[in-house]
Amino acid sequence: MKLNVHPHVEVAKDAYGMLGMQPMPFEFAEKAYRAWLDSAQSAQAEAVEFVNTRAGKDMAVLSEWARCTTPTDALEVQARYASEAMSDYVAQSQRMLRWLTASGQRGIGAER
């Protein structure tokens, strides 16, 4: 929408008008916001599940470590724990990256 300041001069009253663009329909904002909320809920559920699973594994290793009778046993448990924990974190990072990519694609789909 344009505002006439002078009979021969038109002034845009919003950013879209200044750029010569049509404003986005309200439905786009609703779809984008819904996609964002759905994605945020998914991310939260994924993170909580990972933390709970990882905490259970950590407690199991602590219990196993407490039963070690030699330094060699303790080092083996510690090495296995470090390796498994690192694998879990890398796998979770890859899942989250795939999730973020898919979420971005859903957000792009909301525009259309």
GULO-269875 format. One record per atom (N, C-alpha, C, CB): residue number from 0; residue in three letters; atom name; x, z, y. Coordinates in steps of 0.02 Angstrom, whole numbers. Glycine has a CB too. Example, Ala and Ser with C-alpha at 12.3 -4.5 7.8 and 13.67 -1.06 7.14 Angstrom:
{i:0 aa:Ala at:N x:660 z:390 y:-284}
{i:0 aa:Ala at:CA x:615 z:390 y:-225}
{i:0 aa:Ala at:C x:660 z:390 y:-165}
{i:0 aa:Ala at:CB x:565 z:452 y:-224}
{i:1 aa:Ser at:N x:642 z:354 y:-112}
{i:1 aa:Ser at:CA x:684 z:357 y:-53}
{i:1 aa:Ser at:C x:645 z:394 y:2}
{i:1 aa:Ser at:CB x:704 z:286 y:-30}
This chain:
{i:0 aa:Met at:N x:42 z:0 y:-58}
{i:0 aa:Met at:CA x:0 z:0 y:0}
{i:0 aa:Met at:C x:45 z:0 y:62}
{i:0 aa:Met at:CB x:-48 z:61 y:0}
{i:1 aa:Lys at:N x:26 z:-39 y:112}
{i:1 aa:Lys at:CA x:67 z:-44 y:172}
{i:1 aa:Lys at:C x:29 z:-17 y:232}
{i:1 aa:Lys at:CB x:87 z:-116 y:184}
{i:2 aa:Leu at:N x:66 z:8 y:278}
{i:2 aa:Leu at:CA x:38 z:37 y:339}
{i:2 aa:Leu at:C x:57 z:-7 y:397}
{i:2 aa:Leu at:CB x:64 z:110 y:349}
{i:3 aa:Asn at:N x:9 z:-27 y:435}
{i:3 aa:Asn at:CA x:23 z:-69 y:494}
{i:3 aa:Asn at:C x:39 z:-26 y:554}
{i:3 aa:Asn at:CB x:-38 z:-115 y:509}
{i:4 aa:Val at:N x:101 z:-32 y:577}
{i:4 aa:Val at:CA x:123 z:6 y:636}
{i:4 aa:Val at:C x:113 z:-37 y:698}
{i:4 aa:Val at:CB x:197 z:28 y:629}
{i:5 aa:His at:N x:127 z:-99 y:691}
{i:5 aa:His at:CA x:121 z:-148 y:743}
{i:5 aa:His at:C x:85 z:-208 y:713}
{i:5 aa:His at:CB x:191 z:-168 y:774}
{i:6 aa:Pro at:N x:47 z:-244 y:750}
{i:6 aa:Pro at:CA x:9 z:-300 y:719}
{i:6 aa:Pro at:C x:53 z:-349 y:681}
{i:6 aa:Pro at:CB x:-29 z:-337 y:771}
{i:7 aa:His at:N x:116 z:-356 y:699}
{i:7 aa:His at:CA x:160 z:-405 y:666}
{i:7 aa:His at:C x:211 z:-374 y:619}
{i:7 aa:His at:CB x:196 z:-445 y:719}
{i:8 aa:Val at:N x:210 z:-307 y:613}
{i:8 aa:Val at:CA x:260 z:-273 y:570}
{i:8 aa:Val at:C x:223 z:-230 y:519}
{i:8 aa:Val at:CB x:308 z:-228 y:614}
{i:9 aa:Glu at:N x:241 z:-239 y:455}
{i:9 aa:Glu at:CA x:213 z:-198 y:402}
{i:9 aa:Glu at:C x:266 z:-152 y:375}
{i:9 aa:Glu at:CB x:183 z:-243 y:345}
{i:10 aa:Val at:N x:249 z:-89 y:366}
{i:10 aa:Val at:CA x:296 z:-39 y:343}
{i:10 aa:Val at:C x:271 z:-13 y:276}
{i:10 aa:Val at:CB x:306 z:19 y:394}
{i:11 aa:Ala at:N x:315 z:-14 y:226}
{i:11 aa:Ala at:CA x:297 z:13 y:160}
{i:11 aa:Ala at:C x:294 z:89 y:165}
{i:11 aa:Ala at:CB x:347 z:-10 y:104}
{i:12 aa:Lys at:N x:243 z:119 y:134}
{i:12 aa:Lys at:CA x:239 z:192 y:138}
{i:12 aa:Lys at:C x:260 z:227 y:74}
{i:12 aa:Lys at:CB x:169 z:212 y:155}
{i:13 aa:Asp at:N x:287 z:191 y:24}
{i:13 aa:Asp at:CA x:314 z:223 y:-35}
{i:13 aa:Asp at:C x:374 z:183 y:-60}
{i:13 aa:Asp at:CB x:259 z:228 y:-91}
{i:14 aa:Ala at:N x:410 z:212 y:-108}
{i:14 aa:Ala at:CA x:471 z:180 y:-134}
{i:14 aa:Ala at:C x:457 z:114 y:-168}
{i:14 aa:Ala at:CB x:506 z:227 y:-183}
{i:15 aa:Tyr at:N x:401 z:110 y:-203}
{i:15 aa:Tyr at:CA x:385 z:47 y:-237}
{i:15 aa:Tyr at:C x:375 z:-9 y:-186}
{i:15 aa:Tyr at:CB x:322 z:54 y:-280}
{i:16 aa:Gly at:N x:339 z:7 y:-132}
{i:16 aa:Gly at:CA x:327 z:-43 y:-80}
{i:16 aa:Gly at:C x:392 z:-65 y:-47}
{i:16 aa:Gly at:CB x:279 z:-17 y:-29}
{i:17 aa:Met at:N x:437 z:-17 y:-35}
{i:17 aa:Met at:CA x:501 z:-33 y:-3}
{i:17 aa:Met at:C x:542 z:-81 y:-47}
{i:17 aa:Met at:CB x:542 z:30 y:10}
{i:18 aa:Leu at:N x:535 z:-75 y:-113}
{i:18 aa:Leu at:CA x:571 z:-118 y:-158}
{i:18 aa:Leu at:C x:532 z:-180 y:-177}
{i:18 aa:Leu at:CB x:590 z:-79 y:-221}
{i:19 aa:Gly at:N x:474 z:-187 y:-150}
{i:19 aa:Gly at:CA x:432 z:-245 y:-165}
{i:19 aa:Gly at:C x:405 z:-244 y:-236}
{i:19 aa:Gly at:CB x:472 z:-308 y:-155}
{i:20 aa:Met at:N x:394 z:-184 y:-263}
{i:20 aa:Met at:CA x:370 z:-177 y:-331}
{i:20 aa:Met at:C x:299 z:-149 y:-331}
{i:20 aa:Met at:CB x:417 z:-131 y:-372}
{i:21 aa:Gln at:N x:264 z:-162 y:-386}
{i:21 aa:Gln at:CA x:198 z:-132 y:-396}
{i:21 aa:Gln at:C x:208 z:-63 y:-426}
{i:21 aa:Gln at:CB x:153 z:-177 y:-441}
{i:22 aa:Pro at:N x:171 z:-13 y:-405}
{i:22 aa:Pro at:CA x:178 z:54 y:-435}
{i:22 aa:Pro at:C x:157 z:53 y:-509}
{i:22 aa:Pro at:CB x:136 z:106 y:-396}
{i:23 aa:Met at:N x:188 z:97 y:-548}
{i:23 aa:Met at:CA x:171 z:102 y:-619}
{i:23 aa:Met at:C x:101 z:133 y:-626}
{i:23 aa:Met at:CB x:224 z:145 y:-657}
{i:24 aa:Pro at:N x:63 z:110 y:-675}
{i:24 aa:Pro at:CA x:-3 z:140 y:-685}
{i:24 aa:Pro at:C x:3 z:212 y:-709}
{i:24 aa:Pro at:CB x:-44 z:98 y:-735}
{i:25 aa:Phe at:N x:-47 z:252 y:-695}
{i:25 aa:Phe at:CA x:-48 z:322 y:-714}
{i:25 aa:Phe at:C x:-42 z:330 y:-789}
{i:25 aa:Phe at:CB x:-111 z:356 y:-688}
{i:26 aa:Glu at:N x:-69 z:284 y:-827}
{i:26 aa:Glu at:CA x:-67 z:288 y:-900}
{i:26 aa:Glu at:C x:5 z:288 y:-926}
{i:26 aa:Glu at:CB x:-106 z:230 y:-932}
{i:27 aa:Phe at:N x:49 z:252 y:-890}
{i:27 aa:Phe at:CA x:120 z:251 y:-910}
{i:27 aa:Phe at:C x:149 z:321 y:-906}
{i:27 aa:Phe at:CB x:160 z:202 y:-865}
{i:28 aa:Ala at:N x:136 z:356 y:-852}
{i:28 aa:Ala at:CA x:162 z:424 y:-843}
{i:28 aa:Ala at:C x:136 z:470 y:-898}
{i:28 aa:Ala at:CB x:144 z:453 y:-774}
{i:29 aa:Glu at:N x:72 z:462 y:-915}
{i:29 aa:Glu at:CA x:44 z:504 y:-968}
{i:29 aa:Glu at:C x:78 z:490 y:-1035}
{i:29 aa:Glu at:CB x:-32 z:491 y:-974}
{i:30 aa:Lys at:N x:86 z:426 y:-1052}
{i:30 aa:Lys at:CA x:118 z:408 y:-1115}
{i:30 aa:Lys at:C x:191 z:432 y:-1118}
{i:30 aa:Lys at:CB x:116 z:331 y:-1126}
{i:31 aa:Ala at:N x:227 z:422 y:-1063}
{i:31 aa:Ala at:CA x:297 z:443 y:-1061}
{i:31 aa:Ala at:C x:302 z:519 y:-1068}
{i:31 aa:Ala at:CB x:330 z:420 y:-995}
{i:32 aa:Tyr at:N x:259 z:556 y:-1034}
{i:32 aa:Tyr at:CA x:261 z:629 y:-1037}
{i:32 aa:Tyr at:C x:243 z:654 y:-1106}
{i:32 aa:Tyr at:CB x:213 z:659 y:-985}
{i:33 aa:Arg at:N x:193 z:623 y:-1138}
{i:33 aa:Arg at:CA x:174 z:641 y:-1206}
{i:33 aa:Arg at:C x:231 z:628 y:-1255}
{i:33 aa:Arg at:CB x:111 z:603 y:-1229}
{i:34 aa:Ala at:N x:264 z:570 y:-1248}
{i:34 aa:Ala at:CA x:321 z:553 y:-1291}
{i:34 aa:Ala at:C x:376 z:604 y:-1281}
{i:34 aa:Ala at:CB x:347 z:482 y:-1276}
{i:35 aa:Trp at:N x:389 z:624 y:-1219}
{i:35 aa:Trp at:CA x:441 z:673 y:-1205}
{i:35 aa:Trp at:C x:423 z:741 y:-1236}
{i:35 aa:Trp at:CB x:451 z:681 y:-1129}
{i:36 aa:Leu at:N x:361 z:763 y:-1229}
{i:36 aa:Leu at:CA x:340 z:827 y:-1258}
{i:36 aa:Leu at:C x:345 z:827 y:-1334}
{i:36 aa:Leu at:CB x:269 z:844 y:-1237}
{i:37 aa:Asp at:N x:322 z:772 y:-1365}
{i:37 aa:Asp at:CA x:326 z:766 y:-1438}
{i:37 aa:Asp at:C x:399 z:769 y:-1460}
{i:37 aa:Asp at:CB x:293 z:700 y:-1462}
{i:38 aa:Ser at:N x:442 z:735 y:-1424}
{i:38 aa:Ser at:CA x:513 z:734 y:-1441}
{i:38 aa:Ser at:C x:544 z:803 y:-1432}
{i:38 aa:Ser at:CB x:550 z:683 y:-1397}
{i:39 aa:Ala at:N x:525 z:838 y:-1380}
{i:39 aa:Ala at:CA x:552 z:905 y:-1368}
{i:39 aa:Ala at:C x:531 z:953 y:-1424}
{i:39 aa:Ala at:CB x:529 z:933 y:-1300}
{i:40 aa:Gln at:N x:468 z:948 y:-1446}
{i:40 aa:Gln at:CA x:444 z:990 y:-1500}
{i:40 aa:Gln at:C x:481 z:974 y:-1565}
{i:40 aa:Gln at:CB x:368 z:982 y:-1510}
{i:41 aa:Ser at:N x:492 z:910 y:-1578}
{i:41 aa:Ser at:CA x:529 z:890 y:-1638}
{i:41 aa:Ser at:C x:600 z:916 y:-1636}
{i:41 aa:Ser at:CB x:530 z:813 y:-1644}
{i:42 aa:Ala at:N x:633 z:910 y:-1579}
{i:42 aa:Ala at:CA x:702 z:933 y:-1573}
{i:42 aa:Ala at:C x:706 z:1008 y:-1584}
{i:42 aa:Ala at:CB x:730 z:915 y:-1503}
{i:43 aa:Gln at:N x:659 z:1045 y:-1556}
{i:43 aa:Gln at:CA x:659 z:1118 y:-1565}
{i:43 aa:Gln at:C x:649 z:1136 y:-1638}
{i:43 aa:Gln at:CB x:604 z:1149 y:-1522}
{i:44 aa:Ala at:N x:603 z:1104 y:-1672}
{i:44 aa:Ala at:CA x:591 z:1118 y:-1743}
{i:44 aa:Ala at:C x:652 z:1102 y:-1784}
{i:44 aa:Ala at:CB x:530 z:1078 y:-1768}
{i:45 aa:Glu at:N x:685 z:1046 y:-1770}
{i:45 aa:Glu at:CA x:745 z:1026 y:-1806}
{i:45 aa:Glu at:C x:801 z:1077 y:-1795}
{i:45 aa:Glu at:CB x:769 z:956 y:-1783}
{i:46 aa:Ala at:N x:810 z:1099 y:-1734}
{i:46 aa:Ala at:CA x:863 z:1148 y:-1718}
{i:46 aa:Ala at:C x:850 z:1214 y:-1752}
{i:46 aa:Ala at:CB x:869 z:1157 y:-1643}
{i:47 aa:Val at:N x:788 z:1238 y:-1750}
{i:47 aa:Val at:CA x:771 z:1302 y:-1781}
{i:47 aa:Val at:C x:782 z:1299 y:-1857}
{i:47 aa:Val at:CB x:699 z:1322 y:-1766}
{i:48 aa:Glu at:N x:761 z:1244 y:-1887}
{i:48 aa:Glu at:CA x:771 z:1236 y:-1959}
{i:48 aa:Glu at:C x:846 z:1237 y:-1977}
{i:48 aa:Glu at:CB x:739 z:1170 y:-1984}
{i:49 aa:Phe at:N x:886 z:1201 y:-1937}
{i:49 aa:Phe at:CA x:958 z:1200 y:-1951}
{i:49 aa:Phe at:C x:989 z:1270 y:-1944}
{i:49 aa:Phe at:CB x:993 z:1150 y:-1903}
{i:50 aa:Val at:N x:972 z:1305 y:-1890}
{i:50 aa:Val at:CA x:1000 z:1371 y:-1879}
{i:50 aa:Val at:C x:981 z:1419 y:-1935}
{i:50 aa:Val at:CB x:977 z:1399 y:-1810}
{i:51 aa:Asn at:N x:918 z:1417 y:-1955}
{i:51 aa:Asn at:CA x:895 z:1461 y:-2009}
{i:51 aa:Asn at:C x:931 z:1446 y:-2075}
{i:51 aa:Asn at:CB x:820 z:1455 y:-2019}
{i:52 aa:Thr at:N x:937 z:1382 y:-2091}
{i:52 aa:Thr at:CA x:972 z:1362 y:-2153}
{i:52 aa:Thr at:C x:1045 z:1383 y:-2150}
{i:52 aa:Thr at:CB x:966 z:1286 y:-2164}
{i:53 aa:Arg at:N x:1076 z:1369 y:-2092}
{i:53 aa:Arg at:CA x:1147 z:1386 y:-2085}
{i:53 aa:Arg at:C x:1158 z:1461 y:-2088}
{i:53 aa:Arg at:CB x:1175 z:1358 y:-2018}
{i:54 aa:Ala at:N x:1113 z:1501 y:-2060}
{i:54 aa:Ala at:CA x:1119 z:1574 y:-2062}
{i:54 aa:Ala at:C x:1114 z:1599 y:-2134}
{i:54 aa:Ala at:CB x:1065 z:1608 y:-2018}
{i:55 aa:Gly at:N x:1069 z:1570 y:-2173}
{i:55 aa:Gly at:CA x:1062 z:1589 y:-2243}
{i:55 aa:Gly at:C x:1126 z:1574 y:-2281}
{i:55 aa:Gly at:CB x:1004 z:1552 y:-2275}
{i:56 aa:Lys at:N x:1156 z:1516 y:-2269}
{i:56 aa:Lys at:CA x:1219 z:1499 y:-2302}
{i:56 aa:Lys at:C x:1275 z:1546 y:-2280}
{i:56 aa:Lys at:CB x:1238 z:1426 y:-2286}
{i:57 aa:Asp at:N x:1276 z:1563 y:-2215}
{i:57 aa:Asp at:CA x:1328 z:1609 y:-2190}
{i:57 aa:Asp at:C x:1323 z:1677 y:-2223}
{i:57 aa:Asp at:CB x:1323 z:1616 y:-2114}
{i:58 aa:Met at:N x:1262 z:1702 y:-2230}
{i:58 aa:Met at:CA x:1252 z:1767 y:-2262}
{i:58 aa:Met at:C x:1273 z:1765 y:-2336}
{i:58 aa:Met at:CB x:1178 z:1789 y:-2256}
{i:59 aa:Ala at:N x:1258 z:1711 y:-2370}
{i:59 aa:Ala at:CA x:1278 z:1704 y:-2440}
{i:59 aa:Ala at:C x:1354 z:1705 y:-2447}
{i:59 aa:Ala at:CB x:1250 z:1639 y:-2470}
{i:60 aa:Val at:N x:1388 z:1672 y:-2401}
{i:60 aa:Val at:CA x:1462 z:1670 y:-2404}
{i:60 aa:Val at:C x:1490 z:1739 y:-2389}
{i:60 aa:Val at:CB x:1490 z:1619 y:-2354}
{i:61 aa:Leu at:N x:1461 z:1775 y:-2342}
{i:61 aa:Leu at:CA x:1485 z:1843 y:-2327}
{i:61 aa:Leu at:C x:1477 z:1888 y:-2389}
{i:61 aa:Leu at:CB x:1446 z:1873 y:-2268}
{i:62 aa:Ser at:N x:1422 z:1880 y:-2423}
{i:62 aa:Ser at:CA x:1411 z:1919 y:-2484}
{i:62 aa:Ser at:C x:1462 z:1900 y:-2537}
{i:62 aa:Ser at:CB x:1339 z:1907 y:-2510}
{i:63 aa:Glu at:N x:1474 z:1836 y:-2545}
{i:63 aa:Glu at:CA x:1524 z:1813 y:-2594}
{i:63 aa:Glu at:C x:1594 z:1837 y:-2574}
{i:63 aa:Glu at:CB x:1523 z:1735 y:-2599}
{i:64 aa:Trp at:N x:1608 z:1835 y:-2510}
{i:64 aa:Trp at:CA x:1674 z:1855 y:-2486}
{i:64 aa:Trp at:C x:1686 z:1930 y:-2498}
{i:64 aa:Trp at:CB x:1681 z:1838 y:-2411}
{i:65 aa:Ala at:N x:1634 z:1969 y:-2492}
{i:65 aa:Ala at:CA x:1639 z:2042 y:-2503}
{i:65 aa:Ala at:C x:1655 z:2058 y:-2576}
{i:65 aa:Ala at:CB x:1575 z:2077 y:-2482}
{i:66 aa:Arg at:N x:1637 z:2012 y:-2622}
{i:66 aa:Arg at:CA x:1651 z:2024 y:-2693}
{i:66 aa:Arg at:C x:1721 z:2000 y:-2715}
{i:66 aa:Arg at:CB x:1598 z:1989 y:-2735}
{i:67 aa:Cys at:N x:1758 z:1969 y:-2669}
{i:67 aa:Cys at:CA x:1825 z:1945 y:-2687}
{i:67 aa:Cys at:C x:1870 z:2005 y:-2704}
{i:67 aa:Cys at:CB x:1856 z:1903 y:-2628}
{i:68 aa:Thr at:N x:1911 z:1995 y:-2755}
{i:68 aa:Thr at:CA x:1955 z:2049 y:-2777}
{i:68 aa:Thr at:C x:2028 z:2035 y:-2761}
{i:68 aa:Thr at:CB x:1947 z:2061 y:-2851}
{i:69 aa:Thr at:N x:2044 z:1973 y:-2744}
{i:69 aa:Thr at:CA x:2113 z:1956 y:-2727}
{i:69 aa:Thr at:C x:2114 z:1916 y:-2662}
{i:69 aa:Thr at:CB x:2147 z:1916 y:-2786}
{i:70 aa:Pro at:N x:2172 z:1917 y:-2629}
{i:70 aa:Pro at:CA x:2178 z:1876 y:-2568}
{i:70 aa:Pro at:C x:2167 z:1801 y:-2583}
{i:70 aa:Pro at:CB x:2247 z:1886 y:-2536}
{i:71 aa:Thr at:N x:2187 z:1779 y:-2641}
{i:71 aa:Thr at:CA x:2178 z:1709 y:-2660}
{i:71 aa:Thr at:C x:2104 z:1691 y:-2664}
{i:71 aa:Thr at:CB x:2213 z:1694 y:-2727}
{i:72 aa:Asp at:N x:2065 z:1735 y:-2695}
{i:72 aa:Asp at:CA x:1992 z:1724 y:-2698}
{i:72 aa:Asp at:C x:1962 z:1720 y:-2628}
{i:72 aa:Asp at:CB x:1957 z:1781 y:-2738}
{i:73 aa:Ala at:N x:1983 z:1766 y:-2584}
{i:73 aa:Ala at:CA x:1956 z:1768 y:-2516}
{i:73 aa:Ala at:C x:1974 z:1704 y:-2478}
{i:73 aa:Ala at:CB x:1983 z:1830 y:-2479}
{i:74 aa:Leu at:N x:2035 z:1680 y:-2486}
{i:74 aa:Leu at:CA x:2056 z:1618 y:-2452}
{i:74 aa:Leu at:C x:2017 z:1558 y:-2479}
{i:74 aa:Leu at:CB x:2131 z:1606 y:-2461}
{i:75 aa:Glu at:N x:2004 z:1557 y:-2544}
{i:75 aa:Glu at:CA x:1964 z:1502 y:-2573}
{i:75 aa:Glu at:C x:1893 z:1502 y:-2545}
{i:75 aa:Glu at:CB x:1962 z:1508 y:-2650}
{i:76 aa:Val at:N x:1863 z:1561 y:-2541}
{i:76 aa:Val at:CA x:1795 z:1566 y:-2513}
{i:76 aa:Val at:C x:1796 z:1544 y:-2440}
{i:76 aa:Val at:CB x:1768 z:1638 y:-2519}
{i:77 aa:Gln at:N x:1846 z:1567 y:-2403}
{i:77 aa:Gln at:CA x:1851 z:1549 y:-2333}
{i:77 aa:Gln at:C x:1861 z:1474 y:-2323}
{i:77 aa:Gln at:CB x:1908 z:1588 y:-2300}
{i:78 aa:Ala at:N x:1903 z:1444 y:-2363}
{i:78 aa:Ala at:CA x:1916 z:1371 y:-2357}
{i:78 aa:Ala at:C x:1853 z:1332 y:-2375}
{i:78 aa:Ala at:CB x:1974 z:1350 y:-2403}
{i:79 aa:Arg at:N x:1819 z:1353 y:-2428}
{i:79 aa:Arg at:CA x:1758 z:1318 y:-2448}
{i:79 aa:Arg at:C x:1704 z:1326 y:-2393}
{i:79 aa:Arg at:CB x:1731 z:1345 y:-2515}
{i:80 aa:Tyr at:N x:1699 z:1386 y:-2366}
{i:80 aa:Tyr at:CA x:1650 z:1398 y:-2313}
{i:80 aa:Tyr at:C x:1664 z:1353 y:-2253}
{i:80 aa:Tyr at:CB x:1652 z:1472 y:-2291}
{i:81 aa:Ala at:N x:1726 z:1350 y:-2231}
{i:81 aa:Ala at:CA x:1743 z:1310 y:-2173}
{i:81 aa:Ala at:C x:1727 z:1236 y:-2185}
{i:81 aa:Ala at:CB x:1818 z:1318 y:-2156}
{i:82 aa:Ser at:N x:1743 z:1212 y:-2244}
{i:82 aa:Ser at:CA x:1730 z:1142 y:-2261}
{i:82 aa:Ser at:C x:1655 z:1127 y:-2263}
{i:82 aa:Ser at:CB x:1761 z:1125 y:-2329}
{i:83 aa:Glu at:N x:1617 z:1171 y:-2295}
{i:83 aa:Glu at:CA x:1544 z:1161 y:-2300}
{i:83 aa:Glu at:C x:1510 z:1168 y:-2231}
{i:83 aa:Glu at:CB x:1513 z:1211 y:-2349}
{i:84 aa:Ala at:N x:1532 z:1216 y:-2192}
{i:84 aa:Ala at:CA x:1503 z:1225 y:-2125}
{i:84 aa:Ala at:C x:1517 z:1164 y:-2082}
{i:84 aa:Ala at:CB x:1531 z:1289 y:-2091}
{i:85 aa:Met at:N x:1578 z:1139 y:-2084}
{i:85 aa:Met at:CA x:1595 z:1080 y:-2045}
{i:85 aa:Met at:C x:1553 z:1020 y:-2067}
{i:85 aa:Met at:CB x:1670 z:1064 y:-2051}
{i:86 aa:Ser at:N x:1545 z:1011 y:-2132}
{i:86 aa:Ser at:CA x:1504 z:956 y:-2158}
{i:86 aa:Ser at:C x:1432 z:963 y:-2134}
{i:86 aa:Ser at:CB x:1506 z:955 y:-2235}
{i:87 aa:Asp at:N x:1405 z:1024 y:-2135}
{i:87 aa:Asp at:CA x:1337 z:1035 y:-2112}
{i:87 aa:Asp at:C x:1329 z:1018 y:-2038}
{i:87 aa:Asp at:CB x:1316 z:1108 y:-2123}
{i:88 aa:Tyr at:N x:1377 z:1039 y:-1997}
{i:88 aa:Tyr at:CA x:1373 z:1026 y:-1925}
{i:88 aa:Tyr at:C x:1381 z:951 y:-1910}
{i:88 aa:Tyr at:CB x:1427 z:1066 y:-1888}
{i:89 aa:Val at:N x:1425 z:917 y:-1946}
{i:89 aa:Val at:CA x:1432 z:845 y:-1936}
{i:89 aa:Val at:C x:1368 z:809 y:-1957}
{i:89 aa:Val at:CB x:1493 z:817 y:-1976}
{i:90 aa:Ala at:N x:1341 z:827 y:-2015}
{i:90 aa:Ala at:CA x:1279 z:796 y:-2039}
{i:90 aa:Ala at:C x:1221 z:808 y:-1989}
{i:90 aa:Ala at:CB x:1260 z:822 y:-2109}
{i:91 aa:Gln at:N x:1216 z:869 y:-1964}
{i:91 aa:Gln at:CA x:1163 z:885 y:-1915}
{i:91 aa:Gln at:C x:1174 z:845 y:-1851}
{i:91 aa:Gln at:CB x:1162 z:961 y:-1900}
{i:92 aa:Ser at:N x:1235 z:839 y:-1829}
{i:92 aa:Ser at:CA x:1249 z:800 y:-1768}
{i:92 aa:Ser at:C x:1227 z:727 y:-1778}
{i:92 aa:Ser at:CB x:1324 z:804 y:-1750}
{i:93 aa:Gln at:N x:1241 z:700 y:-1836}
{i:93 aa:Gln at:CA x:1221 z:631 y:-1851}
{i:93 aa:Gln at:C x:1144 z:625 y:-1852}
{i:93 aa:Gln at:CB x:1250 z:608 y:-1917}
{i:94 aa:Arg at:N x:1111 z:674 y:-1883}
{i:94 aa:Arg at:CA x:1037 z:673 y:-1883}
{i:94 aa:Arg at:C x:1009 z:676 y:-1812}
{i:94 aa:Arg at:CB x:1010 z:732 y:-1925}
{i:95 aa:Met at:N x:1038 z:720 y:-1770}
{i:95 aa:Met at:CA x:1013 z:726 y:-1702}
{i:95 aa:Met at:C x:1027 z:662 y:-1662}
{i:95 aa:Met at:CB x:1046 z:786 y:-1667}
{i:96 aa:Leu at:N x:1083 z:630 y:-1674}
{i:96 aa:Leu at:CA x:1098 z:567 y:-1639}
{i:96 aa:Leu at:C x:1047 z:513 y:-1659}
{i:96 aa:Leu at:CB x:1169 z:543 y:-1655}
{i:97 aa:Arg at:N x:1032 z:509 y:-1724}
{i:97 aa:Arg at:CA x:980 z:462 y:-1747}
{i:97 aa:Arg at:C x:913 z:479 y:-1717}
{i:97 aa:Arg at:CB x:976 z:461 y:-1825}
{i:98 aa:Trp at:N x:897 z:544 y:-1714}
{i:98 aa:Trp at:CA x:834 z:566 y:-1686}
{i:98 aa:Trp at:C x:830 z:548 y:-1611}
{i:98 aa:Trp at:CB x:826 z:641 y:-1696}
{i:99 aa:Leu at:N x:884 z:560 y:-1574}
{i:99 aa:Leu at:CA x:885 z:543 y:-1503}
{i:99 aa:Leu at:C x:876 z:468 y:-1492}
{i:99 aa:Leu at:CB x:950 z:567 y:-1471}
{i:100 aa:Thr at:N x:908 z:428 y:-1534}
{i:100 aa:Thr at:CA x:902 z:356 y:-1529}
{i:100 aa:Thr at:C x:829 z:335 y:-1542}
{i:100 aa:Thr at:CB x:949 z:320 y:-1579}
{i:101 aa:Ala at:N x:799 z:362 y:-1594}
{i:101 aa:Ala at:CA x:729 z:346 y:-1609}
{i:101 aa:Ala at:C x:683 z:371 y:-1554}
{i:101 aa:Ala at:CB x:709 z:377 y:-1677}
{i:102 aa:Ser at:N x:698 z:430 y:-1526}
{i:102 aa:Ser at:CA x:658 z:457 y:-1473}
{i:102 aa:Ser at:C x:661 z:412 y:-1411}
{i:102 aa:Ser at:CB x:680 z:528 y:-1455}
{i:103 aa:Gly at:N x:720 z:387 y:-1396}
{i:103 aa:Gly at:CA x:728 z:341 y:-1340}
{i:103 aa:Gly at:C x:688 z:277 y:-1351}
{i:103 aa:Gly at:CB x:801 z:324 y:-1331}
{i:104 aa:Gln at:N x:688 z:254 y:-1413}
{i:104 aa:Gln at:CA x:650 z:193 y:-1428}
{i:104 aa:Gln at:C x:575 z:206 y:-1421}
{i:104 aa:Gln at:CB x:665 z:169 y:-1500}
{i:105 aa:Arg at:N x:553 z:266 y:-1441}
{i:105 aa:Arg at:CA x:482 z:282 y:-1432}
{i:105 aa:Arg at:C x:465 z:286 y:-1358}
{i:105 aa:Arg at:CB x:464 z:349 y:-1468}
{i:106 aa:Gly at:N x:511 z:313 y:-1319}
{i:106 aa:Gly at:CA x:500 z:317 y:-1247}
{i:106 aa:Gly at:C x:496 z:249 y:-1215}
{i:106 aa:Gly at:CB x:555 z:357 y:-1214}
{i:107 aa:Ile at:N x:538 z:202 y:-1238}
{i:107 aa:Ile at:CA x:535 z:134 y:-1213}
{i:107 aa:Ile at:C x:469 z:102 y:-1233}
{i:107 aa:Ile at:CB x:594 z:92 y:-1240}
{i:108 aa:Gly at:N x:445 z:118 y:-1293}
{i:108 aa:Gly at:CA x:381 z:91 y:-1315}
{i:108 aa:Gly at:C x:323 z:118 y:-1274}
{i:108 aa:Gly at:CB x:370 z:108 y:-1389}
{i:109 aa:Ala at:N x:332 z:177 y:-1244}
{i:109 aa:Ala at:CA x:279 z:206 y:-1203}
{i:109 aa:Ala at:C x:268 z:166 y:-1139}
{i:109 aa:Ala at:CB x:295 z:279 y:-1185}
{i:110 aa:Glu at:N x:320 z:129 y:-1117}
{i:110 aa:Glu at:CA x:315 z:90 y:-1056}
{i:110 aa:Glu at:C x:267 z:32 y:-1064}
{i:110 aa:Glu at:CB x:382 z:65 y:-1035}
{i:111 aa:Arg at:N x:264 z:8 y:-1124}
{i:111 aa:Arg at:CA x:227 z:-54 y:-1135}
{i:111 aa:Arg at:C x:154 z:-43 y:-1147}
{i:111 aa:Arg at:CB x:255 z:-90 y:-1192}
